Amino acid sequence: MVRLAHADSLYERIAAEILRQVAAGELRPGDRLPPIRQAAGAWGVNLNTVARAYAALAERGILETRAGGGTVVARGRTNGPHGGVDPVGQARAERLQSRLGSAVLEALASGYGEAEIEAAVSAQLARWRATRAADADDEHTDVDDTAAHPTNALRLVGSHDLALDVLAWRLRAHSEPVALEVVATDSLDGLFALARGAADLAGCHLLDPETGDHNRPFVRRLLPGEAVLLVTLAHRQQGLIVAAGNPKRITGIADLGQPGIVIANRHRGSGTRVLLDDTLLRAGIDPLTLPGYDHEEATHLAVAGSVAAGTADAGLGILAAARAYGLDFVPVARERYELALRPSTAALPAVTRLLETLRSADFGAVVTALGGYDTVESGAIRSVD
């Protein structure tokens, strides 16, 4: 461990370092962490700071405290995918707040008043309820059938991607509907949820710098000894989302180190954050020196919203998010987004329909039209053993 120089957000930095060690395989499921007093001495902080970091990771299901066994990296299934306490619930709520906050900020920046924004949100919710009620009337047979058969419902926890919305929509419209619940957190949370049995599928796009491979090295570390399958959702282009016309003349990651550049970042544990940190270090830039590095957003659209609102000059994200706001895009890397699942889950009829959908021409056409996606390998399966 290293000592921390700054007094602000110390517990978050400790939590981030522990998370990095888990992702890198330096800490494995079941490994015991140092007692709080020992860790506090090693970090050069007080006991409460370490306790808070451990508690924050425990709330995310990454650590767990065992009677007489101290604090360890979580492993194994603690509850089923559709029952018990949801360990990602709090993180999900926090990210919803962040996403809504970005939308409100954008509206305020565009000149709308608080009353107008509140009325617009209420109107959109009312419209959604009316649409949902109409769908229930038109398709009550299908809805009842899905509710009566748990195999027609799948829970996906992991990184945010616009293609997941297309997938969920297509599955719902299938002749044998599948209810795909998407809990947008981040890639690491998704894999931890899969390991605990709190998810049927984990959405991830984690690049391992040592091997150049996506996802498979992380699955081996977080689900050691388990047979896991990786299904390709799509290949996608990650890049810097910048203002229309690119007024700051940003041409690549190295330009983020120029004076006056403010960035919007993704949250810790997200594959995009991992990619940003790696590319910054390769460019010889200390991430902590960048203005806005601590400005964390929950989704690619929220990052694009920050750039559109003028609160950030750039942020790493996908082309589809930049297009949604009419912004410019500077390509940085091509990555593979995959869905991790166990072979037993792959045998479910619902997953068969999911694979059919991923491999369909309709899905490929819609996702490709979003921009920055390659769906040639969508539905392809890789094994991890």
C-alpha positions in Angstrom: 0.0 0.0 0.0 1.0 3.6 -0.5 0.3 6.7 1.6 -2.2 9.2 0.4 -1.2 12.8 0.1 -4.5 14.6 0.1 -7.1 14.8 2.8 -10.2 15.0 0.6 -12.1 11.8 -0.4 -9.5 9.6 1.2 -11.9 6.7 1.8 -12.9 6.8 -1.9 -9.2 6.6 -2.9 -8.7 3.6 -0.6 -11.8 2.0 -2.0 -10.6 2.6 -5.6 -7.2 1.1 -4.8 -8.8 -2.0 -3.3 -11.1 -2.3 -6.3 -8.1 -2.0 -8.6 -6.3 -4.8 -6.7 -9.4 -7.0 -7.1 -9.7 -6.3 -10.8 -5.9 -7.0 -11.3 -6.1 -10.3 -9.5 -3.9 -9.1 -6.6 -6.8 -9.7 -4.3 -9.0 -12.7 -5.1 -12.4 -13.9 -3.9 -12.0 -15.1 -0.3 -8.8 -13.2 0.4 -8.7 -11.4 3.7 -8.0 -7.7 3.9 -5.8 -6.2 6.7 -7.6 -5.3 9.9 -8.8 -1.7 10.0 -6.1 -0.6 12.5 -3.3 -2.2 10.4 -4.7 -0.8 7.2 -5.0 2.7 8.7 -1.4 2.6 9.7 -0.3 1.5 6.3 -2.3 4.2 4.5 -1.4 6.8 7.1 -5.1 7.7 7.8 -7.4 7.3 10.7 -9.5 4.3 11.5 -12.8 5.8 10.4 -11.5 6.5 6.9 -10.6 2.8 6.3 -13.8 1.6 8.0 -15.8 3.9 5.6 -13.9 2.5 2.6 -14.6 -1.1 3.6 -18.2 -0.3 4.3 -18.6 1.4 0.9 -17.3 -1.7 -0.9 -19.4 -4.0 1.3 -22.5 -2.1 0.2 -21.6 -2.8 -3.4 -21.1 -6.5 -2.5 -17.4 -6.5 -3.3 -16.4 -7.1 0.3 -18.1 -9.0 3.1 -17.5 -9.2 6.8 -17.5 -12.6 8.4 -17.9 -13.3 12.1 -14.4 -14.1 13.4 -13.1 -14.0 9.9 -12.5 -10.3 9.3 -13.2 -8.5 6.0 -12.7 -10.6 2.9 -13.3 -10.2 -0.9 -16.8 -11.5 -1.5 -17.3 -14.8 -3.3 -20.0 -17.3 -4.0 -23.8 -16.8 -4.3 -25.5 -15.1 -1.4 -28.9 -14.8 -2.9 -30.8 -15.6 -6.1 -31.0 -13.3 -9.1 -34.6 -12.3 -8.3 -34.8 -12.3 -4.6 -33.1 -11.2 -1.3 -31.2 -8.0 -0.7 -30.0 -6.3 -3.9 -26.4 -5.3 -3.2 -26.3 -2.9 -6.2 -29.5 -1.1 -5.3 -27.9 1.8 -3.6 -25.3 2.3 -6.4 -28.2 2.1 -8.9 -30.1 4.8 -7.0 -27.1 7.0 -6.8 -26.4 6.7 -10.5 -30.0 7.5 -11.4 -29.7 10.7 -9.4 -26.5 11.5 -11.3 -28.2 10.8 -14.6 -31.2 12.9 -13.8 -29.0 15.6 -12.4 -27.2 15.9 -15.8 -30.5 16.2 -17.6 -31.7 18.9 -15.2 -28.4 20.8 -15.6 -28.6 20.7 -19.4 -32.2 22.0 -19.2 -31.2 24.8 -16.9 -28.3 25.7 -19.1 -30.7 25.9 -22.1 -32.8 28.5 -20.2 -35.6 26.5 -18.8 -36.9 27.4 -15.4 -37.3 25.0 -12.4 -41.1 24.9 -12.7 -40.9 24.1 -16.4 -38.5 21.3 -15.8 -40.6 19.8 -13.0 -43.7 20.0 -15.2 -41.9 18.3 -18.1 -40.7 15.5 -15.9 -44.2 14.9 -14.5 -45.6 15.0 -18.1 -43.1 12.4 -19.3 -43.9 10.1 -16.4 -47.6 10.4 -17.0 -47.0 9.7 -20.7 -45.0 6.6 -19.8 -47.7 5.3 -17.4 -50.3 5.7 -20.1 -48.2 3.9 -22.7 -47.5 1.1 -20.3 -51.2 0.7 -19.4 -52.1 0.6 -23.1 -49.5 -2.0 -23.8 -50.8 -4.1 -20.9 -54.3 -4.0 -22.4 -53.1 -4.9 -25.9 -50.7 -7.6 -24.9 -52.2 -8.9 -21.6 -51.8 -12.5 -22.6 -48.1 -12.2 -23.3 -47.4 -10.2 -20.2 -49.2 -12.7 -18.0 -47.4 -15.6 -19.6 -44.0 -13.9 -18.9 -44.9 -13.1 -15.3 -46.0 -16.8 -14.8 -42.8 -18.2 -16.1 -39.5 -17.0 -14.5 -37.5 -18.5 -17.4 -38.9 -15.7 -19.5 -37.2 -13.1 -17.4 -33.5 -12.3 -17.3 -31.6 -9.9 -15.1 -28.6 -8.1 -16.5 -26.2 -6.1 -14.3 -23.3 -4.2 -15.7 -22.0 -1.5 -17.8 -24.3 0.9 -19.6 -24.7 0.6 -23.4 -27.3 1.9 -25.8 -27.4 -1.4 -27.6 -28.8 -3.0 -24.4 -31.9 -0.8 -24.8 -32.3 -2.1 -28.3 -31.9 -5.7 -27.1 -34.5 -5.3 -24.3 -36.9 -3.8 -26.8 -36.5 -6.5 -29.4 -36.8 -9.3 -26.7 -40.0 -7.7 -25.4 -41.4 -7.6 -29.0 -40.5 -11.3 -29.7 -43.2 -13.7 -30.5 -42.2 -15.4 -27.2 -41.4 -12.3 -25.1 -38.5 -12.1 -22.7 -38.4 -9.5 -19.9 -34.8 -8.3 -19.8 -34.2 -6.2 -16.7 -31.1 -4.0 -17.2 -29.4 -2.7 -14.0 -26.9 -0.1 -15.2 -23.9 0.0 -12.8 -20.5 -0.9 -14.2 -18.5 -3.8 -15.5 -16.9 -4.9 -12.2 -20.2 -4.6 -10.3 -21.8 -6.8 -13.1 -19.2 -9.5 -12.7 -19.5 -9.4 -8.9 -23.3 -9.7 -9.2 -22.8 -12.7 -11.5 -20.4 -14.3 -9.0 -22.9 -13.9 -6.2 -25.8 -15.2 -8.2 -27.5 -11.7 -8.1 -27.6 -11.5 -11.9 -28.2 -13.9 -14.8 -25.9 -11.9 -17.1 -23.1 -9.4 -16.5 -22.4 -6.7 -19.1 -18.7 -5.9 -19.3 -16.0 -4.3 -21.5 -12.9 -4.4 -19.4 -9.6 -4.3 -21.2 -6.6 -6.1 -19.7 -3.6 -4.0 -20.6 -1.2 -7.0 -20.2 -2.9 -9.3 -22.6 -4.9 -6.9 -24.8 -7.9 -9.1 -24.2 -11.3 -7.9 -23.1 -13.2 -9.4 -20.1 -11.8 -12.9 -20.1 -8.9 -12.2 -17.7 -11.2 -10.4 -15.3 -13.7 -13.3 -15.3 -10.9 -15.7 -14.5 -9.9 -13.5 -11.5 -13.4 -12.8 -10.1 -15.0 -16.2 -10.8 -11.9 -18.5 -10.4 -12.4 -22.1 -11.5 -15.9 -21.5 -12.9 -17.0 -22.2 -16.4 -18.3 -19.0 -17.8 -19.4 -18.0 -21.3 -18.9 -14.6 -22.9 -21.5 -13.6 -25.5 -20.6 -10.6 -27.8 -23.1 -7.8 -27.7 -21.1 -5.8 -30.2 -17.8 -4.2 -30.9 -17.9 -0.5 -30.3 -15.8 2.6 -30.8 -14.8 4.5 -27.7 -13.5 8.0 -28.1 -13.4 11.6 -26.8 -16.8 13.4 -26.9 -16.1 17.0 -27.6 -18.2 20.1 -28.3 -19.6 20.6 -31.8 -16.8 22.0 -34.1 -14.2 20.8 -31.6 -13.3 24.4 -30.5 -10.5 23.2 -28.2 -8.9 21.3 -31.1 -8.6 18.1 -29.1 -7.1 15.3 -31.3 -6.4 12.6 -28.8 -5.9 11.6 -25.2 -2.6 13.5 -24.9 -4.5 16.8 -25.5 -6.4 16.3 -22.2 -3.2 17.4 -20.4 -3.3 20.8 -22.1 -4.1 23.8 -19.8 -7.7 24.8 -19.7 -9.2 21.4 -20.6 -11.8 20.1 -18.2 -13.1 16.5 -18.5 -16.1 14.6 -17.5 -15.3 11.1 -16.2 -17.1 7.8 -15.6 -17.4 6.2 -12.2 -14.9 3.9 -10.7 -15.3 0.3 -11.8 -16.6 1.1 -15.2 -14.7 -0.2 -18.2 -14.6 3.3 -19.7 -12.8 4.6 -16.6 -10.3 1.7 -16.8 -9.7 2.5 -20.5 -9.2 6.2 -19.7 -6.8 5.6 -16.9 -4.7 3.2 -19.0 -4.6 5.5 -22.0 -3.7 8.5 -19.8 -0.8 6.6 -18.2 0.4 5.5 -21.6 0.4 9.2 -22.6 2.5 10.1 -19.5 -0.4 12.0 -17.9 -1.2 11.6 -14.2 -5.1 11.2 -14.1 -5.4 13.0 -10.8 -3.9 16.2 -12.3 -6.7 16.6 -14.8 -9.4 19.2 -14.0 -12.8 17.4 -13.8 -11.3 13.9 -13.2 -13.4 13.7 -10.1 -16.5 14.7 -12.1 -18.1 11.3 -12.4 -21.1 10.5 -14.5 -23.2 7.2 -14.6 -23.6 6.8 -18.3 -22.2 7.7 -21.7 -25.2 9.9 -22.4 -24.5 11.8 -19.1 -20.9 12.4 -20.2 -22.2 13.8 -23.5 -24.7 15.9 -21.6 -21.9 17.5 -19.6 -20.0 18.4 -22.7 -23.2 19.7 -24.4 -23.9 21.8 -21.3 -20.4 23.3 -21.3 -19.4 22.0 -17.9 -16.8 19.8 -19.5 -14.6 20.1 -22.7 -14.3 16.4 -23.2 -15.2 13.0 -21.9 -14.5 9.4 -23.0 -17.6 7.7 -24.3 -19.2 6.0 -27.3 -20.0 7.6 -30.6 -23.7 7.0 -30.3 -23.8 9.2 -27.2 -22.0 12.0 -29.0 -24.4 11.8 -31.9 -27.4 11.9 -29.6 -26.3 15.5 -28.5 -24.9 16.6 -31.9 -21.3 16.6 -30.6 -18.0 15.8 -32.3 -16.1 12.6 -31.6 -12.4 11.8 -31.6 -11.8 8.0 -31.9 -9.5 6.4 -29.3 -10.1 2.6 -29.1 -12.2 -0.3 -30.4 -13.5 -2.6 -27.7 -15.6 -5.7 -27.3 -18.7 -5.5 -25.1 -19.8 -8.9 -23.9 -22.4 -10.6 -21.7 -21.0 -13.0 -19.2 -23.2 -15.9 -18.0 -23.0 -19.4 -16.7 -23.6 -22.5 -18.9 -26.6 -23.4 -16.9 -28.2 -20.0 -17.7 -27.2 -20.4 -21.4 -29.5 -23.4 -21.5 -32.6 -21.4 -20.6 -35.1 -20.8 -23.5 -34.9 -17.1 -22.7 -31.2 -17.0 -23.5 -31.9 -18.9 -26.7 -34.2 -16.1 -27.8 -31.6 -13.6 -26.7 -29.0 -15.2 -28.9 -31.4 -15.3 -31.8 -32.1 -11.7 -31.4 -28.4 -10.7 -31.2 -27.7 -12.6 -34.4 -30.7 -11.2 -36.3 -30.4 -8.7 -39.1 -32.9 -6.4 -37.5 -30.9 -6.0 -34.3 -27.7 -5.4 -36.3 -29.3 -2.8 -38.5 -30.7 -0.8 -35.6 -27.6 -0.9 -33.5 -25.3 -0.1 -36.4 -27.5 3.0 -37.2 -26.7 4.3 -33.7 -23.1 4.9 -34.8 -19.8 3.5 -33.7 -21.0 -0.2 -33.5 -19.8 -3.3 -35.4 -22.3 -6.1 -35.0 -20.7 -8.7 -37.3 -19.8 -10.9 -34.2 -23.0 -10.1 -32.2 -24.1 -13.4 -30.6 -20.7 -15.0 -30.9 -19.7 -17.1 -27.8 -16.3 -17.4 -26.2 -15.6 -19.7 -23.2 -13.7 -19.0 -20.1 -12.4 -21.9 -18.1 
